């Protein structure tokens, strides 16, 4: 691939696998999906983190990619100053609801004040101010080499290995209510149960090879678009949508969602509804100002967006993460809703032979990025990955779930 922004132009129907001809339009599967993750090994043999290197790090985060240990340490210390207040209240065990690992509004308010104090002292190692963030978010040339390196690494991504690592036991064991899988499914189900996140059209940003993130959504939207940067992931989705032999078995997830929703629906009905309502699978590049390209087949703007483990996974630095969020926000109507799931303080993960880098983000950085992109944060929950689920396939510390609403006029 010669250019990160290239999107394959071919589009073709998913075909008439079992379930076709049931009176619904077959989805469309198209050419390539969402971007990759950045290298993040923090070492500093010289122990140098002078004010000069701090300034260099703030001005050019990409210098981390070039192996300058002094700048690398300065950047890391700057992030620690930014994230430590929020992480001080981060739960130790498998987090669930308030009092069981989920931070209270009082804790969030305390953390926000602490982070604001740090942001007011950028010259002394505090976090970036809003003006600094806006300036960094406009520095596209600095991030281009990093993004292309990430895209290149993702060509070795193995969908089946990723699914085994994250959606088969132990992480895929849904029998333990304190597990990461049940936590994510509950966050989604409870948000959709409010009735506020609904409409006609929904776009799933960077679907990867997974469908679980749409199991609760499909009852509330009749036109769903799935997307991914990688053709391999889009093909994996096509196998499940066409009910072809060899497709990944999501029935355990479908059963669990039916159980927690409590509507008396069978898991087979749930899967039939999702297949019927996914109308297309398209390429996406979240680092382009038009992520779906010109003349997209998806109806725009959408009433809602869902995105799980995409933006932090495909951005080489925080500025790129912010820009990617800005770009996907253009796909959403004013007043529309975004449900965002992602990794906290993760720097790498494995998918077969590919070791993929991630830009580590903390809870407060996620909140600030959403507010900068014009959202009102309606809900923000966190989960700490317990030791029993730290299986060596990544270094993730926790998961965040946020429900945000795009402000009118943005």
C-alpha positions in Angstrom: 0.0 0.0 0.0 1.7 3.2 -1.2 -0.5 5.7 0.6 -2.3 5.5 3.9 -5.3 7.3 2.6 -5.9 4.8 -0.2 -9.3 3.0 -0.1 -10.1 0.1 -2.3 -12.7 1.0 -4.8 -14.3 -2.4 -5.4 -17.7 -3.0 -3.9 -19.6 -6.3 -4.2 -22.6 -7.9 -2.5 -22.2 -10.3 0.4 -23.9 -13.0 -1.6 -26.7 -15.4 -0.9 -25.5 -17.4 2.1 -28.0 -19.1 4.3 -30.5 -16.4 5.4 -30.5 -14.6 2.1 -33.9 -14.2 0.5 -35.6 -13.6 3.8 -37.2 -10.5 2.6 -34.3 -8.1 3.5 -31.7 -6.4 1.5 -28.3 -8.2 1.5 -25.5 -6.2 2.9 -22.7 -4.9 0.7 -19.1 -5.8 1.4 -16.5 -3.4 0.1 -12.8 -3.0 -0.2 -10.5 -2.1 3.2 -11.1 -0.8 7.2 -9.8 1.3 10.3 -6.1 2.0 11.1 -3.4 0.6 13.5 -1.4 1.2 16.7 1.9 2.9 17.7 5.1 1.7 19.3 5.3 2.5 23.0 8.3 1.1 24.8 9.4 3.6 27.5 13.1 3.3 28.3 15.6 6.0 29.2 19.1 4.6 29.8 20.5 8.1 30.2 17.8 9.3 32.6 17.7 12.7 31.0 14.4 14.6 31.1 15.5 18.3 31.1 13.1 21.1 30.4 14.5 21.4 26.9 13.6 17.7 26.1 10.2 18.2 27.7 9.6 21.1 25.3 10.8 19.0 22.4 8.4 16.2 23.4 5.5 18.5 23.6 6.3 20.1 20.2 7.1 16.9 18.4 5.6 13.7 19.9 6.8 11.8 16.8 10.4 12.2 18.1 9.5 9.2 20.3 9.4 7.1 17.2 12.9 8.2 16.3 14.5 6.7 19.4 15.5 9.9 21.3 15.6 8.6 24.9 15.6 12.0 26.5 12.6 13.1 24.6 10.9 9.8 25.2 11.3 10.1 28.9 10.1 13.7 28.9 7.0 12.7 26.9 6.3 9.8 29.3 6.7 12.0 32.4 4.4 14.6 30.9 1.8 11.9 30.3 2.2 10.7 33.9 1.7 14.2 35.2 -1.5 14.3 33.1 -2.9 10.8 34.0 -1.8 10.2 37.6 -4.7 12.2 39.1 -7.2 10.1 37.3 -5.4 6.8 37.9 -5.2 7.5 41.6 -8.9 6.6 41.8 -8.6 3.7 39.3 -10.0 0.5 40.9 -7.7 -2.4 41.7 -10.0 -5.3 41.0 -12.4 -6.2 38.2 -14.5 -3.1 38.0 -18.3 -3.2 37.6 -20.7 -0.5 38.8 -20.2 2.3 41.3 -18.8 0.8 44.5 -17.4 -2.2 42.6 -14.7 -0.6 40.5 -16.6 2.2 38.8 -15.6 5.7 39.8 -18.2 7.9 41.4 -19.1 11.4 40.2 -17.3 12.8 43.3 -14.1 11.0 42.3 -14.4 12.2 38.8 -14.9 15.8 40.0 -11.8 15.6 42.2 -9.8 14.1 39.3 -11.0 16.8 37.0 -9.8 19.5 39.4 -6.4 17.8 39.8 -6.0 17.4 36.1 -7.0 21.0 35.5 -4.3 22.2 37.9 -1.7 20.1 36.0 -2.9 21.6 32.7 -2.4 25.1 34.0 1.4 24.4 34.4 2.6 23.2 31.0 6.0 24.8 31.4 6.6 22.7 34.5 5.6 19.3 33.2 1.8 19.6 33.4 -0.6 18.5 30.6 -1.3 20.4 27.4 -3.8 23.2 27.7 -6.7 23.4 25.3 -4.8 25.8 23.1 -1.8 23.4 23.0 -4.1 20.5 22.2 -5.7 22.4 19.3 -2.3 23.4 18.0 -1.0 19.8 18.2 -4.2 18.5 16.6 -3.4 20.6 13.5 0.2 19.3 13.2 -0.7 16.6 10.6 2.7 16.4 8.9 4.4 15.2 12.1 2.1 12.2 12.4 2.1 11.0 8.8 5.2 8.8 9.0 3.9 7.3 12.2 0.5 6.6 10.7 2.1 4.9 7.6 4.2 2.8 9.8 1.2 1.7 11.7 -0.7 0.9 8.5 2.2 -1.2 7.3 2.3 -3.2 10.5 -1.4 -3.9 10.3 -0.9 -5.8 7.1 0.3 -8.7 9.3 -2.8 -8.5 11.5 -4.5 -12.0 11.8 -8.2 -11.7 12.5 -8.6 -15.3 13.8 -5.6 -14.9 16.2 -7.1 -11.6 17.5 -10.5 -13.3 18.1 -8.9 -16.2 19.9 -6.9 -13.9 22.1 -9.8 -11.7 23.1 -13.2 -13.4 22.5 -12.5 -17.0 23.4 -11.8 -18.1 27.0 -10.5 -16.9 29.3 -11.4 -13.3 28.2 -14.4 -14.7 26.2 -15.8 -16.6 29.3 -19.1 -14.9 29.9 -20.1 -17.0 32.9 -18.1 -14.8 35.3 -20.1 -11.6 35.8 -16.9 -9.7 36.7 -15.3 -10.6 33.4 -14.5 -8.0 30.7 -16.9 -9.5 28.2 -20.0 -9.2 30.4 -18.9 -5.7 31.5 -18.8 -4.4 27.9 -22.1 -6.1 27.0 -23.8 -4.6 30.0 -22.5 -1.1 29.3 -24.0 -1.3 25.8 -27.3 -2.9 26.7 -27.9 -0.5 29.6 -27.2 2.5 27.4 -29.5 1.4 24.6 -32.2 0.5 27.2 -32.5 4.2 28.1 -34.2 4.7 24.7 -32.2 7.8 24.1 -29.8 6.3 21.6 -32.0 5.4 18.7 -32.8 6.4 15.1 -32.7 5.0 11.6 -28.9 4.9 10.8 -25.9 3.7 12.7 -22.3 3.4 11.6 -19.8 1.1 13.4 -16.4 2.7 13.1 -13.5 0.2 12.8 -15.6 -2.9 13.4 -12.5 -5.2 13.2 -13.6 -8.9 12.9 -16.2 -8.5 15.7 -20.0 -8.1 15.8 -20.8 -8.2 19.6 -20.8 -4.4 19.8 -23.9 -4.3 17.7 -26.0 -7.0 19.4 -28.0 -4.5 21.5 -27.8 -1.7 18.8 -29.7 -3.7 16.2 -33.0 -3.4 17.9 -32.8 0.4 17.7 -31.5 1.0 14.2 -32.8 -0.4 10.9 -29.8 0.6 8.7 -26.4 -0.3 10.1 -23.1 0.2 8.3 -20.0 -1.8 9.4 -16.5 -0.5 8.5 -12.9 -1.5 8.7 -9.6 -0.5 7.2 -8.4 -4.1 6.6 -9.9 -6.2 3.9 -9.2 -9.3 6.0 -11.5 -8.0 8.7 -14.2 -7.1 6.3 -14.0 -10.6 4.8 -14.3 -12.1 8.3 -17.4 -10.1 8.9 -18.8 -11.3 5.6 -18.4 -14.9 6.7 -20.6 -14.3 9.7 -23.1 -12.1 7.9 -23.6 -14.8 5.2 -23.7 -17.6 7.8 -20.9 -19.4 6.0 -19.2 -22.5 7.4 -16.0 -21.5 9.3 -17.4 -18.2 10.5 -16.5 -17.2 14.1 -19.3 -18.4 16.5 -20.8 -15.5 18.3 -23.7 -17.4 19.7 -22.5 -17.3 23.3 -22.4 -13.5 23.1 -25.8 -13.4 21.5 -27.2 -15.6 24.2 -25.7 -13.4 26.9 -27.1 -10.2 25.4 -30.6 -11.8 25.3 -30.2 -12.8 28.9 -29.2 -9.3 30.2 -31.8 -7.5 28.0 -34.5 -9.8 29.4 -36.9 -9.4 26.5 -37.6 -13.1 26.0 -35.9 -13.0 22.6 -34.0 -16.0 21.4 -30.4 -15.7 20.4 -31.3 -16.9 16.9 -33.8 -14.1 16.6 -31.2 -11.6 17.8 -28.6 -12.8 15.2 -31.2 -12.8 12.4 -32.2 -9.2 13.2 -28.5 -8.1 13.2 -27.8 -9.8 9.9 -30.9 -8.2 8.4 -30.1 -4.7 9.5 -26.4 -4.6 8.5 -26.8 -3.2 5.0 -23.1 -2.8 4.1 -19.5 -3.4 5.1 -17.3 -0.6 3.9 -13.6 0.5 3.9 -12.7 3.4 6.3 -9.7 5.5 7.1 -10.3 7.5 10.2 -7.2 9.6 9.5 -8.8 11.1 6.4 -11.1 14.2 6.6 -13.7 12.1 4.8 -13.2 8.7 6.6 -15.6 6.8 4.3 -14.3 8.6 1.1 -16.2 10.7 -1.3 -19.6 9.4 -2.5 -19.9 6.9 0.3 -22.7 4.3 0.2 -23.5 4.9 3.8 -26.4 7.4 4.4 -25.0 10.5 6.1 -25.0 12.0 8.6 -25.7 9.0 10.8 -28.0 9.1 13.9 -25.4 7.3 15.9 -21.9 6.0 15.9 -20.4 3.0 17.7 -16.6 2.4 17.9 -14.8 -0.3 19.9 -11.0 -0.5 20.3 -10.3 1.5 17.1 -9.1 5.1 17.6 -6.3 4.4 20.1 -5.3 1.4 18.1 -4.7 3.2 14.9 -3.1 6.5 16.1 0.6 7.0 16.6 0.1 9.8 19.1 -2.5 11.7 21.1 -2.8 14.4 18.4 -3.6 11.8 15.8 -6.2 10.3 18.2 -7.8 13.7 18.5 -7.9 14.2 14.7 -9.3 10.8 14.1 -12.1 11.6 16.6 -12.7 14.9 14.9 -12.9 13.1 11.5 -15.5 10.5 12.5 -17.5 13.2 14.3 -18.3 14.7 10.8 -20.2 11.5 10.1 -22.6 12.1 12.9 -25.6 14.5 12.9 -25.8 17.2 15.5 -27.6 15.8 18.6 -26.5 12.3 17.6 -24.8 9.8 19.9 -21.4 8.2 20.0 -20.7 5.0 22.1 -16.9 4.6 22.4 -15.1 1.6 23.9 -11.3 1.5 24.2 -8.2 0.4 26.0 -6.7 2.3 28.9 -2.9 2.6 29.2 -2.2 0.0 26.6 1.0 0.2 24.4 0.9 -3.0 22.4 -1.1 -6.1 21.6 -0.7 -9.3 19.6 -2.7 -10.6 16.6 -0.8 -13.7 15.4 2.7 -12.7 14.2 1.8 -9.0 14.4 2.8 -7.1 17.5 0.8 -3.9 17.1 1.4 -0.6 18.9 -1.2 1.4 20.7 -1.2 5.0 21.8 -1.7 4.8 25.6 -4.6 7.0 26.8 -6.0 7.6 30.2 -9.5 8.3 31.2 -9.1 12.1 31.4 -7.5 12.2 28.0 -10.5 10.4 26.5 -12.9 12.9 28.3 -10.9 15.9 27.1 -10.7 14.6 23.5 -14.5 14.1 23.4 -15.2 17.6 24.7 -12.7 19.1 22.2 -14.5 17.3 19.4 -17.8 19.0 20.5 -19.4 16.3 22.6 -21.2 16.3 25.9 -20.0 13.3 27.9 -23.2 11.6 29.2 -21.5 8.6 30.8 -17.9 7.4 31.3 -17.2 4.1 33.0 -13.9 2.3 33.6 -12.9 -1.3 34.2 -9.6 -2.6 35.5 -8.3 -5.7 33.8 -7.9 -8.4 36.6 -4.7 -10.4 36.8 -6.5 -13.6 35.7 -7.3 -11.9 32.4 -3.8 -10.6 31.8 -2.8 -13.4 29.5 0.3 -12.0 27.8 -1.4 -11.0 24.5 -1.2 -7.3 25.4 -0.3 -4.9 28.3 -3.8 -3.3 28.7 -4.5 -1.9 32.2 -8.2 -1.3 31.8 -11.1 -0.5 29.5 -13.3 2.6 29.1 -16.8 2.9 28.0 -18.3 6.3 27.2 -21.6 7.6 25.9 -21.3 11.1 24.4 -23.8 13.3 22.5 -22.7 15.6 19.7 -23.7 19.2 20.6 -26.0 21.0 18.3 -24.2 23.6 16.2 -20.9 21.6 16.1 
